[in-house]
Structures are given as structure tokens and as C-alpha cells.
Amino acid sequence: WKAKKDGEPFWDSPWGQGRPGWHIECSAMANKYLGETIDIHSGGQDLVFPHHENEIAQSECANNKPFANYWMHNGYININNQKMSKSLGNFFTVRDITQKYDAEIVRFFMLSAHYRNPVNFSDVLMEQSKSAVLRIYNCIDNLHFLLDNSEERELNEKEKEYVQKLDECKQKFIDAMDDDLNTADAIASIFDIVYASNTYLSNEDKNSKIAIDKALETIHELGNVLGLF
């Protein structure tokens, strides 16, 4: 409870005139709009104490129930190995970055690290992300080219291995996302599809349409989960 200040709204209370602090504000809003127990609560690592610990204490005392089932705290963004801050003059927004890089590249860059880990932003790393995204798009374009030259037939043995590899990559992706949203490993499974496509598919003979359709469907299905491609 914060004592009133000039020009601020205030209420009467047993502790004098004042207003609720932001810790109790968040507990109250969560209780009103999300219920007594919420599923996922996220925030920056700097909010663990005192904000989130206050939310837990207040909400669980009031409701006698767990406040949140899962907590997700994201790491900081560093700029060239320095913490982003206005005082250092290295502070900028997503809008600033998208003046230079496509928003999808920014998203890919952010997803390339686990959300709990700090992310180091630099032009070198952004260029690497740009190259990585283009590599996947090149694979998609190549698959469309092969699809136009494919034929309606059953899978041969090599193509059966390829389709099995696609299923393995999809399961690897699911396992990674189930492991505390490990997007870095999830993206690695998409690159496994790129490698498998270069290894198993022929650029000389006509491939089975079934295999190419399966590849494109898998890449777009997994990419859609991450908002990519």
C-alpha cells in the first residue's frame, strides 16, 4: 500500500489514504480476468523478486490455491556482449531493427536461443540468421521445383527412408518444444529436414509426388508453430 502523493488517485484505508502498489495490482487483475489459478505466468528474470514472489504470496493467501502452474522467465538481450540500456546508448526497439532486417529474420534470431538464456544481438549474428533463413527457403524452393517434375507413383526404398526421416525430424521437433520450449533444438530439426532433402532426393530422376508433398507439408507445419516460413 503506497501513501498518497500529490496529483495521484487515492483511497481511504485502515493504513491511511493511498493506493495499491503494482504487486497487488497484478494479483487483482490476474484474479479478476484469469481466475484464482492461472496456467502460465511469464516475465523477465528481473521480475522473479520481488514482483512475482509478492504475487504468489498475496494470491495464495487470498485464495488458498496455487497462483500459477508454470513460470517462464526470459533472459536479457545483450548488445555486442553488453546489457541493453539507455544509459549506454545501445537501446533500440524491434521497429528500429526491422528498418534493417526483415521481421522474420528477427524472429528466427530470437528463437535460435532458449528463451531462458540471454540473447546477444549483433550485426554478425543477424547476418548469420539471415543466411540460415535463406537456406531453408532455398530448400522449400527446390522442393517446389522437384514437385513440378515429380510423378504419381508409390515410394521406392530410398524415398521410404526419406519419409521415415521426415517423421523422425517431426518427432524431434515435438520433443524439443515439449522440453521447456527448446526452440533452438526445434529449429535444428528443421535443418535436419533440409539436410535429408539434399541427401535423399534426386535432381536427375523424377521423385515420387508423395515424398515431396510430405516434405513441404512437414516444413510448413513445423514452421507454422514458430511463425516462420
Secondary structure, DSSP 8 states (H G I E B T S, - for coil): -EE--TTS--B--TT-SEE--HHHHHHHHHHHHH-SSEEEEEEEGGGIIIIIHHHHHHHHHHHSS-SEEEEEEE--EEETTEE--TTTT----HHHHTTTS-HHHHHHHHHTS-TTS-EEE-HHHHHHHHHHHHHHHHHHHHHHHHHHT-BS----HHHHHHHHHHHHHHHHHHHHHHTT--HHHHHHHHHHHHHHHHHHS-SSS--BHHHHHHHHHHHHHHHHHHT--
